[in-house]
Amino acid sequence: MAIEDNPKSRETYGAELRRRREAAGLTQEELSRRVVMSRTHIAHIEAGRRRPDIEDARRLDRVMDSGGFFERFLPSLKEGKVAEHFAEALELERQAKAIREYAPKLVPGVLQTESYAREVLSSGFPSKTEAERDRLLGTRLARARILDDFHSPVFWALLDEAVLRRGAGCPKVMSEQLRHIVDLGESRRIRVHVLPFSLGLHSLLEGFVSLMWFDDLPPVAYVEALKTGRVLEVLSVVRECQAVYDHALGDALSHRESLALIRSVAEEYEHAQQ
């Protein structure tokens, strides 16, 4: 059964979890140990602030002996909008007051132009129909609206130089994409730092990470790999991710130097286009 993910559906879902937990005589701490989930996460689900992923829901069903309730009625984004593993991170992204991302290969979704995003979404496997691609494209472009407010979230992008050099579509697509990042950086809406090839190895080579801070929730980290992604919320683990990010940031070019490099690579694409 598809239940659309929205504040009301999450509140209803959380209230049912709390009702069943209390009926079973379990505290949040006791339930968290049985389902292998942090007590904080349990509390956020019950308060309607977060949704579990599909595996969390299945473990809740097994522990609570609920006949599959938590999986069947899991609030989900409409089919085709985002990958299931990214749904929770997308909701957190909308609530965050500060975001720091590291991108190893592609421009972060929030910074993607329409033409660049279309090329990225057209390159995956298995292939998508135009209608499927356009649904995903709409969601991706809508994510960028979080930058409409000049002050929140504070957004830092740490980019491997590979992000600038890996072509997506024709040179015009890449030059427009890089100019867009430069415009955001020069307008002081975002800060950009590049890890240049000349640096060699660095501490974030393992993959994409997004660090998020909130007004009324603990910070989280979202990590992603092929066909999978996970929100990390155990504070010690989140702090480790923050420390690794800070270590790599210390090796990166300054904001000014990074914009100069991005501008230079954009000019290279423009010359190739002529």
C-alpha positions as a LaTeX table, in Angstrom:
\begin{tabular}{lrrr}
\hline
Residue & $x$ (\AA) & $y$ (\AA) & $z$ (\AA) \\
\hline
Met1 & 0.00 & 0.00 & 0.00 \\
Ala2 & 1.48 & 3.38 & $-1.02$ \\
Ile3 & 1.11 & 6.02 & 1.69 \\
Glu4 & 2.48 & 9.39 & 0.58 \\
Asp5 & 5.26 & 10.73 & 2.77 \\
Asn6 & 4.14 & 14.01 & 4.33 \\
Pro7 & 4.11 & 15.48 & 7.88 \\
Lys8 & 0.62 & 14.14 & 8.65 \\
Ser9 & 1.33 & 10.59 & 7.49 \\
Arg10 & 4.60 & 10.51 & 9.47 \\
Glu11 & 2.81 & 11.75 & 12.61 \\
Thr12 & 0.14 & 9.05 & 12.23 \\
Tyr13 & 2.79 & 6.39 & 11.64 \\
Gly14 & 4.79 & 7.55 & 14.65 \\
Ala15 & 1.75 & 7.62 & 16.91 \\
Glu16 & 0.97 & 4.01 & 15.95 \\
Leu17 & 4.53 & 2.95 & 16.72 \\
Arg18 & 4.33 & 4.62 & 20.14 \\
Arg19 & 0.92 & 3.01 & 20.85 \\
Arg20 & 2.16 & $-0.47$ & 19.98 \\
Arg21 & 5.45 & $-0.02$ & 21.84 \\
Glu22 & 3.69 & 1.09 & 25.03 \\
Ala23 & 1.14 & $-1.71$ & 24.70 \\
Ala24 & 4.06 & $-4.16$ & 24.55 \\
Gly25 & 5.49 & $-2.62$ & 27.74 \\
Leu26 & 8.70 & $-1.47$ & 26.04 \\
Thr27 & 10.62 & 1.74 & 26.56 \\
Gln28 & 12.21 & 3.46 & 23.59 \\
Glu29 & 15.60 & 2.25 & 24.80 \\
Glu30 & 14.41 & $-1.37$ & 25.04 \\
Leu31 & 12.85 & $-1.23$ & 21.57 \\
Ser32 & 15.96 & 0.35 & 20.10 \\
Arg33 & 18.12 & $-2.53$ & 21.33 \\
Arg34 & 15.75 & $-5.15$ & 19.92 \\
Val35 & 15.42 & $-3.58$ & 16.46 \\
Val36 & 19.09 & $-2.47$ & 16.27 \\
Met37 & 18.19 & 1.20 & 15.87 \\
Ser38 & 19.22 & 4.18 & 17.99 \\
Arg39 & 16.83 & 5.37 & 20.70 \\
Thr40 & 17.04 & 8.86 & 19.18 \\
His41 & 15.83 & 7.53 & 15.85 \\
Ile42 & 12.92 & 5.76 & 17.55 \\
Ala43 & 12.00 & 9.04 & 19.28 \\
His44 & 12.12 & 10.99 & 16.02 \\
Ile45 & 9.92 & 8.42 & 14.25 \\
Glu46 & 7.35 & 8.50 & 17.06 \\
Ala47 & 7.33 & 12.32 & 16.93 \\
Gly48 & 6.74 & 12.26 & 13.17 \\
Arg49 & 10.03 & 13.98 & 12.40 \\
Arg50 & 11.55 & 11.08 & 10.48 \\
Arg51 & 10.56 & 7.93 & 8.63 \\
Pro52 & 12.32 & 4.57 & 8.93 \\
Asp53 & 13.79 & 2.97 & 5.85 \\
Ile54 & 12.34 & $-0.28$ & 4.55 \\
Glu55 & 14.75 & $-2.49$ & 6.53 \\
Asp56 & 14.00 & $-0.61$ & 9.75 \\
Ala57 & 10.27 & $-1.09$ & 9.13 \\
Arg58 & 10.73 & $-4.83$ & 8.61 \\
Arg59 & 12.69 & $-5.15$ & 11.85 \\
Leu60 & 9.96 & $-3.24$ & 13.68 \\
Asp61 & 7.42 & $-5.71$ & 12.29 \\
Arg62 & 9.46 & $-8.71$ & 13.44 \\
Val63 & 10.08 & $-7.37$ & 16.94 \\
Met64 & 6.56 & $-5.99$ & 17.46 \\
Asp65 & 4.90 & $-9.01$ & 15.79 \\
Ser66 & 2.72 & $-6.52$ & 13.91 \\
Gly67 & 1.87 & $-8.65$ & 10.88 \\
Gly68 & 3.74 & $-6.44$ & 8.43 \\
Phe69 & 2.00 & $-3.22$ & 9.47 \\
Phe70 & 5.11 & $-1.04$ & 9.60 \\
Glu71 & 6.29 & $-2.12$ & 6.16 \\
Arg72 & 2.84 & $-1.87$ & 4.51 \\
Phe73 & 2.05 & 1.57 & 5.89 \\
Leu74 & 5.55 & 3.04 & 5.62 \\
Pro75 & 5.13 & 6.62 & 4.35 \\
Ser76 & 6.91 & 6.71 & 1.02 \\
Leu77 & 7.61 & 9.28 & $-1.64$ \\
Lys78 & 5.56 & 8.83 & $-4.78$ \\
Glu79 & 6.95 & 6.14 & $-7.05$ \\
Gly80 & 9.70 & 7.37 & $-9.33$ \\
Lys81 & 10.51 & 10.57 & $-7.43$ \\
Val82 & 13.71 & 9.42 & $-5.74$ \\
Ala83 & 15.47 & 6.18 & $-4.90$ \\
Glu84 & 14.09 & 4.57 & $-1.73$ \\
His85 & 17.46 & 4.81 & 0.01 \\
Phe86 & 17.54 & 8.60 & $-0.55$ \\
Ala87 & 14.02 & 9.38 & 0.66 \\
Glu88 & 14.94 & 10.01 & 4.30 \\
Ala89 & 17.98 & 12.08 & 3.33 \\
Leu90 & 15.82 & 14.21 & 1.04 \\
Glu91 & 13.45 & 15.03 & 3.89 \\
Leu92 & 16.37 & 15.90 & 6.18 \\
Glu93 & 17.91 & 18.07 & 3.48 \\
Arg94 & 14.75 & 20.19 & 3.45 \\
Gln95 & 14.98 & 20.72 & 7.23 \\
Ala96 & 18.72 & 21.35 & 7.50 \\
Lys97 & 20.12 & 24.70 & 8.59 \\
Ala98 & 23.64 & 23.84 & 7.41 \\
Ile99 & 24.82 & 21.32 & 4.82 \\
Arg100 & 28.37 & 20.35 & 3.91 \\
Glu101 & 28.75 & 17.92 & 1.02 \\
Tyr102 & 31.67 & 16.14 & $-0.57$ \\
Ala103 & 31.20 & 15.01 & $-4.17$ \\
Pro104 & 33.76 & 12.64 & $-5.72$ \\
Lys105 & 32.45 & 12.31 & $-9.30$ \\
Leu106 & 29.30 & 14.34 & $-10.02$ \\
Val107 & 28.05 & 17.82 & $-9.22$ \\
Pro108 & 25.90 & 17.60 & $-6.05$ \\
Gly109 & 22.19 & 17.37 & $-6.91$ \\
Val110 & 21.32 & 20.68 & $-5.25$ \\
Leu111 & 23.78 & 22.48 & $-7.56$ \\
Gln112 & 22.88 & 20.76 & $-10.83$ \\
Thr113 & 21.53 & 22.71 & $-13.79$ \\
Glu114 & 18.61 & 21.28 & $-15.74$ \\
Ser115 & 20.71 & 20.25 & $-18.74$ \\
Tyr116 & 23.40 & 18.63 & $-16.57$ \\
Ala117 & 20.83 & 16.78 & $-14.44$ \\
Arg118 & 19.09 & 15.52 & $-17.58$ \\
Glu119 & 22.36 & 14.05 & $-18.85$ \\
Val120 & 23.06 & 12.39 & $-15.50$ \\
Leu121 & 19.58 & 10.88 & $-15.28$ \\
Ser122 & 19.79 & 9.67 & $-18.88$ \\
Ser123 & 23.06 & 7.81 & $-18.27$ \\
Gly124 & 21.93 & 5.29 & $-15.66$ \\
Phe125 & 21.17 & 1.59 & $-16.01$ \\
Pro126 & 18.64 & 0.20 & $-16.55$ \\
Ser127 & 17.52 & 2.87 & $-18.99$ \\
Lys128 & 14.59 & 5.09 & $-18.07$ \\
Thr129 & 11.73 & 6.18 & $-20.28$ \\
Glu130 & 11.51 & 9.90 & $-20.96$ \\
Ala131 & 8.53 & 10.12 & $-18.59$ \\
Glu132 & 10.45 & 8.39 & $-15.78$ \\
Arg133 & 13.48 & 10.58 & $-16.37$ \\
Asp134 & 11.38 & 13.75 & $-16.39$ \\
Arg135 & 9.74 & 12.84 & $-13.05$ \\
Leu136 & 13.16 & 12.39 & $-11.48$ \\
Leu137 & 14.38 & 15.57 & $-13.14$ \\
Gly138 & 11.53 & 17.56 & $-11.63$ \\
Thr139 & 12.38 & 16.31 & $-8.16$ \\
Arg140 & 16.06 & 17.05 & $-8.59$ \\
Leu141 & 15.45 & 20.60 & $-9.78$ \\
Ala142 & 13.01 & 21.17 & $-6.92$ \\
Arg143 & 15.78 & 20.27 & $-4.47$ \\
Ala144 & 17.70 & 23.36 & $-5.58$ \\
Arg145 & 14.89 & 25.54 & $-4.18$ \\
Ile146 & 16.44 & 25.15 & $-0.74$ \\
Leu147 & 19.00 & 27.71 & $-1.97$ \\
Asp148 & 16.30 & 30.32 & $-2.66$ \\
Asp149 & 16.68 & 31.58 & 0.91 \\
Phe150 & 20.02 & 33.41 & 0.98 \\
His151 & 20.70 & 32.57 & 4.63 \\
Ser152 & 19.52 & 29.00 & 5.14 \\
Pro153 & 20.80 & 26.41 & 4.71 \\
Val154 & 24.44 & 27.43 & 4.85 \\
Phe155 & 25.83 & 25.26 & 2.03 \\
Trp156 & 29.45 & 24.18 & 1.53 \\
Ala157 & 30.46 & 22.04 & $-1.44$ \\
Leu158 & 33.76 & 20.17 & $-1.37$ \\
Leu159 & 34.42 & 18.86 & $-4.89$ \\
Asp160 & 37.02 & 16.49 & $-6.22$ \\
Glu161 & 38.54 & 17.93 & $-9.39$ \\
Ala162 & 37.07 & 14.89 & $-11.18$ \\
Val163 & 33.65 & 16.56 & $-10.81$ \\
Leu164 & 34.85 & 19.40 & $-13.03$ \\
Arg165 & 36.62 & 17.22 & $-15.57$ \\
Arg166 & 34.07 & 14.43 & $-16.09$ \\
Gly167 & 32.00 & 15.52 & $-19.06$ \\
Ala168 & 28.21 & 15.22 & $-19.02$ \\
Gly169 & 26.78 & 15.69 & $-22.48$ \\
Cys170 & 28.37 & 18.29 & $-24.75$ \\
Pro171 & 30.88 & 20.98 & $-23.68$ \\
Lys172 & 28.06 & 23.54 & $-23.55$ \\
Val173 & 26.30 & 21.54 & $-20.80$ \\
Met174 & 29.49 & 21.44 & $-18.74$ \\
Ser175 & 30.39 & 25.09 & $-19.23$ \\
Glu176 & 26.89 & 26.17 & $-18.16$ \\
Gln177 & 27.03 & 23.87 & $-15.13$ \\
Leu178 & 30.40 & 25.16 & $-13.98$ \\
Arg179 & 29.40 & 28.79 & $-14.58$ \\
His180 & 26.33 & 28.14 & $-12.41$ \\
Ile181 & 28.53 & 26.97 & $-9.55$ \\
Val182 & 30.79 & 30.01 & $-9.99$ \\
Asp183 & 27.76 & 32.33 & $-9.93$ \\
Leu184 & 26.51 & 30.77 & $-6.68$ \\
Gly185 & 29.97 & 31.06 & $-5.16$ \\
Glu186 & 30.56 & 34.64 & $-6.28$ \\
Ser187 & 27.15 & 35.69 & $-4.96$ \\
Arg188 & 28.18 & 34.25 & $-1.55$ \\
Arg189 & 25.22 & 31.87 & $-1.54$ \\
Ile190 & 27.52 & 28.87 & $-1.24$ \\
Arg191 & 31.15 & 28.17 & $-0.44$ \\
Val192 & 33.07 & 25.92 & $-2.82$ \\
His193 & 36.37 & 24.15 & $-2.27$ \\
Val194 & 38.10 & 21.90 & $-4.80$ \\
Leu195 & 40.44 & 19.01 & $-4.02$ \\
Pro196 & 42.83 & 19.23 & $-7.00$ \\
Phe197 & 44.37 & 16.25 & $-8.78$ \\
Ser198 & 47.79 & 17.60 & $-7.76$ \\
Leu199 & 46.93 & 16.77 & $-4.14$ \\
Gly200 & 46.94 & 13.06 & $-4.89$ \\
Leu201 & 45.19 & 10.87 & $-2.33$ \\
His202 & 42.97 & 12.42 & 0.33 \\
Ser203 & 40.79 & 11.29 & 3.25 \\
Leu204 & 37.43 & 11.35 & 1.44 \\
Leu205 & 38.20 & 9.04 & $-1.47$ \\
Glu206 & 35.75 & 6.41 & $-0.19$ \\
Gly207 & 32.71 & 8.23 & $-1.54$ \\
Phe208 & 29.96 & 10.83 & $-1.29$ \\
Val209 & 29.01 & 12.27 & 2.09 \\
Ser210 & 26.54 & 14.93 & 3.16 \\
Leu211 & 26.74 & 16.39 & 6.66 \\
Met212 & 23.61 & 18.11 & 7.97 \\
Trp213 & 22.88 & 20.25 & 11.03 \\
Phe214 & 19.44 & 21.27 & 12.37 \\
Asp215 & 17.85 & 23.67 & 14.83 \\
Asp216 & 16.05 & 21.03 & 16.91 \\
Leu217 & 17.61 & 17.69 & 15.90 \\
Pro218 & 21.08 & 16.18 & 16.34 \\
Pro219 & 23.38 & 16.36 & 13.29 \\
Val220 & 23.42 & 13.48 & 10.83 \\
Ala221 & 25.59 & 12.21 & 8.00 \\
Tyr222 & 24.33 & 10.68 & 4.76 \\
Val223 & 26.68 & 8.40 & 2.82 \\
Glu224 & 26.00 & 6.88 & $-0.57$ \\
Ala225 & 27.39 & 4.22 & $-2.88$ \\
Leu226 & 26.10 & 2.17 & $-5.84$ \\
Lys227 & 22.33 & 1.56 & $-5.43$ \\
Thr228 & 22.55 & 2.21 & $-1.72$ \\
Gly229 & 22.70 & 5.03 & 0.80 \\
Arg230 & 22.24 & 5.41 & 4.53 \\
Val231 & 21.57 & 8.15 & 7.06 \\
Leu232 & 24.01 & 7.83 & 9.96 \\
Glu233 & 22.87 & 9.32 & 13.25 \\
Val234 & 24.94 & 7.68 & 15.99 \\
Leu235 & 26.70 & 10.78 & 17.29 \\
Ser236 & 30.16 & 9.21 & 17.52 \\
Val237 & 29.94 & 8.04 & 13.90 \\
Val238 & 28.63 & 11.41 & 12.71 \\
Arg239 & 31.53 & 13.14 & 14.46 \\
Glu240 & 33.97 & 10.79 & 12.74 \\
Cys241 & 32.48 & 11.75 & 9.37 \\
Gln242 & 32.74 & 15.43 & 10.30 \\
Ala243 & 36.38 & 15.00 & 11.28 \\
Val244 & 37.24 & 13.24 & 8.01 \\
Tyr245 & 35.49 & 16.01 & 6.07 \\
Asp246 & 37.41 & 18.69 & 7.98 \\
His247 & 40.68 & 16.86 & 7.31 \\
Ala248 & 40.03 & 16.84 & 3.56 \\
Leu249 & 38.82 & 20.44 & 3.63 \\
Gly250 & 42.16 & 21.43 & 5.11 \\
Asp251 & 43.88 & 20.06 & 1.98 \\
Ala252 & 41.51 & 21.77 & $-0.48$ \\
Leu253 & 41.97 & 24.98 & $-2.43$ \\
Ser254 & 40.54 & 28.13 & $-0.87$ \\
His255 & 37.13 & 29.39 & $-1.95$ \\
Arg256 & 38.74 & 32.04 & $-4.17$ \\
Glu257 & 41.24 & 29.61 & $-5.69$ \\
Ser258 & 38.49 & 27.05 & $-6.27$ \\
Leu259 & 36.29 & 29.52 & $-8.13$ \\
Ala260 & 39.26 & 30.48 & $-10.29$ \\
Leu261 & 39.88 & 26.83 & $-11.17$ \\
Ile262 & 36.21 & 26.15 & $-11.91$ \\
Arg263 & 36.06 & 29.27 & $-14.09$ \\
Ser264 & 39.19 & 28.14 & $-15.95$ \\
Val265 & 37.78 & 24.67 & $-16.63$ \\
Ala266 & 34.52 & 26.26 & $-17.84$ \\
Glu267 & 36.55 & 28.29 & $-20.32$ \\
Glu268 & 38.21 & 25.08 & $-21.53$ \\
Tyr269 & 34.79 & 23.60 & $-22.28$ \\
Glu270 & 33.76 & 26.81 & $-24.05$ \\
His271 & 36.85 & 26.68 & $-26.26$ \\
Ala272 & 36.13 & 23.03 & $-27.05$ \\
Gln273 & 32.62 & 24.00 & $-28.07$ \\
Gln274 & 33.83 & 26.52 & $-30.67$ \\
\hline
\end{tabular}
